[in-house]
Amino acid sequence: MIDEFAKDNLHGRLRRDREVLLWKLDGLSEYDVRRPLTATGTNLLGLVKHVATVEARYFGEVFDRPSPESLSRWQDSDGSDQWATEDETRDQIVGFYRRTWEHSDATINELPLDAPGHVPWWPEPCPNTNLFAVMVHVLGECIRHAGHADILREGLDGRTGLRAEHEKQVDGAARAAHRAKIERVARSAASIEAQSGVPGSLT
């Protein structure tokens, strides 16, 4: 009973956060979904491609259910799953992600939570695992990168949130005032620290 409850909850959250990640692409130009937005080159479409690749590997090879998608060997991983080439379209990458969902969902639905799996890229003594641990791991990856996408999207046009239907109109003046308040508090804390001469001290 508890196993089905746990599986349903993990699976439901994974489904939700997959959609959250894709929503962060909506309404953006090809340039904006692809361009590097951090010093390390993080970009929105690359996040989708990366999470799709991660999910395809974990719910495929790990349970001896190879993904029907074309994947490079994990041993050859070189970071190319984190950005889109000129030949890859947004629709291709989104389609890859959605097809991966179908394959992953089949694995999740057909196996019990204690089904054994083997993750060859995890160091000893961790490679031998089970579906429960992999679901938690992949959900963590999806949440982490959806969070990255949320910050990147906010930096592009100010849009934030988990779902389109819950999105509110941006009040630019209120947002600017809130940011200014936090900036004032941060500068005040820095001034107190400088006066004390002790890093990290507000006394």
Disulfide bonds with the S-S distance in Angstrom:
none
